[in-house]
Amino acid sequence: LGLLSLMLHSHARRAARRDAAGRYVPLADQDTSRWDARMLREAERLLHRAGALALAPGAGTGRVGRYQLEAAIQSAHGVRRFTGVADWPAIVALYDALARLTDSPVVALNRAVALAETAGPAAALAALDALAADARLADYQPTWAARADLLQRLGRGSEAMAAYDRAIGLEADPVVRAFLQQRRSQAGPGQPPGGSG
């Protein structure tokens, strides 16, 4: 149930991932009116059902699994379709729980990105810096894209451009690469901080 909820939450946003010209649109910039509200509601129903089963008498402890947590994170993003704002404190807390369950560096990276929305880009960059020694993230494009965005938001244009260069070099999808190149062009020295990532 958790996995199906996760899949539906993700699939509900498919129409908003590209604009009319086929350009990549990051989650934060997507037009939520293009998210499938009916599919999001079904994903929510499944997630609530999974939670009820996990908490049912006799279910034991530790029944909340990875897919339920990942679906809950997507739910906290998906609520923006109905309220206009993502539930960022819940997203950070859910990533904390998922990190305890998985010890995944990608989860820690995503938590750092979410932290920018609750504690600011400087706190998020510090969390990202704490992951710098993890070799599993060294050639992972989203690490460098996240770093570039945070540096750009902090007005550190030259460092942001260098991070964008690394992200661009690691990206195989030409549509995403074009998006990163466009973001890099806004991150020149002396430029104001850019978008939200």
Buried (B, 14 or more C-beta within 10 A) or exposed (E): BBBBBBBBBBEBBEEBBEEEEEEBBBBBEBEBEBBBEEBBBBBBEBBEBBBEBBEEEEEEEEEBBBBBBBBBBBBBBBBBBEEEEBBBEBBBBBBBBBBEBBEBBBBBBBBBBBBBBBBBBEBBBBBBEEBEEBEEBEEBBBBBBBBBBBBBBBBBBEBBBBBBBBBBEBBEEEEBBBBBBBBBEBBEEEBEBBBBB
